[in-house]
Amino acid sequence: MFTQQRESGLYFGWYIVGAATLLTLLTVGMRLSVGPFFLPIAQDLGLSRSELSGIVALGMMVYGLGMPLAGQLVSAWGTRAVLLLGTAIVAASILGTILTTSIVGLTLYFGIFLSIGLAFTSPVSLTPVISRWFVRQRGMALILLSAGSMAGIAILTPAFTSAIETFGWREAMVGFAALFALITVPAALFVIREQAPDNADMFTGRPARQDAKAAARPAPRNFVVPSQAPSLRLKDALRTLPFWQLTLGLFACGFSMNLLGTHGMPMLMDHGFGPHTSSFGIALIGVVAIASSFALGRLSDIVQRRNILALIYIVRGLGFLGLVEAAAPWQLYSVAAIGGIVWAGSVALSSAIMADVYGTRLVGVLCGWAYVGHQLGGTLSAWLGGWAYEVFHTHLIAFGMAGLLLFAAAAISLRLPLRGVQLRMQTA
């Protein structure tokens, strides 16, 4: 059995979090950075916005349906095998995407196969192993995983914009595939470890005197060890109210995040902003979210997670209304900076709440099924953003709906169980 820490004294679980965060940067970053590719692909292949929006929407649906499958495969094969399989599918699908010249080929490779590969390498595949390695600091660990998503927006959106302008959209995709494989394969082989030590991060393997002090410190208020969560079968858990409350919240999250990733840049460019100003405005959301994620993670291990989740949804809703009304760069950057403060964390906090309520045994599969709701929202917004603009010549319909759904998600989040309170068998 390997030790919990290396000679440096750092708990090994944080190496796993670091690798998982980097993988999430690439996976979710690619999924949420379709915007820079949208107009170049449409113009190159002669597609209308509605046609390409339909392909992206299909991809969002397949991505969501791949989540439960990824959770099941992780339970059966382990995280490492699923990550390697997903990497192979991503590489093959990008090869098919850059070689295709038809809408059918783009639908098959970019819409379907790429989405399956990204689902297998998504946070759903990484959440179970992190949940096993962290108990006391689970909120922080999963928030950092969510910060990887924000880093993907912050880094890949402007990077893709510059690469497409310099080399072309096909070359940009090839570069991404190469980078993805170079990072994912070593991380899966050399960093990811399924078996967590006894007591996980409750004791860090430091000298006995320090461990005694750590044990003597009181746990955060309402802290509950996941093993105290009720032992449920999967079909019973799927019938409980908290699962559907979290899923409805993730529906609003997916609607808004994928709307921003797919139609954010086209919307801003339609409003007169240049491509670099538009990409920087969206990237700024991710930059601020990376910094704020540390504070959100710390808070989520101290106060009730449902309250933080509700706050995230409320401020996001205001941010979407502000983005569509921004008329000058300073307005765009101001809205992006304020919204970015709480942009990270909805998926991570939902996963942490899921683990608190149901325990770590079911968290991977349950998160996979809940993420279907996330991608149903993303599917609807990816289609609606293109269709509503072509029919009504305004982005306010799609972006306004995102704001309303996020406000509803905030209200639902406040009804989630308190941490430390035994789950009652309420069925939805």
Helices and strands as residue ranges (DSSP letters): H 13-31, H 35-45, H 49-77, H 79-99, H 103-106, I 107-113, H 114-120, H 123-133, H 138-166, H 169-190, G 200-202, H 208-216, G 226-228, H 234-237, H 241-270, H 275-300, H 305-325, H 329-340, H 346-358, H 363-392, H 396-413
